[in-house]
């Protein structure tokens, strides 16, 4: 315990800069239990250790890769479990890849629809607009 007290401690702004996670998001992640609550000074200021910053960097990288907060919680648990099976990490990652593939397909379909609508619009001074007509059409859901 005295090692932790002797280790350099960062305030939330420094931890944010070092991890790439904003101070607001650090507080949010603490409030939802994704990361542990920071130690506090007697004045109530948060203090972060190098290990805390590494955890925040892990969370930041996982968010950049599109993992959900729930998935990140699972990944953090696996990261800290030295007896984990890498198969568990791979399974979660493969599931995330499938989810991304679904989202990509949905976005490509949206793009094709928008391309079709844009091509059908005259784009001139006329008030008639097939794009707006399509958006206003009742019951049109893809």
Secondary structure, 3 states (H helix, E strand, C coil): CHHHHHCCCECHHHHHHHHCCCHHHHHHHHHCCCCCCCEECCCCCEEECHHHHHHHHHHHHHHHCCCCHHHHHHHHHHHHCCCCCHHHHHHHHHHHHHHHHHHHHHHHHHHHHHHHHHHHCCCCCCCCCHHHHHHHCCCCCC
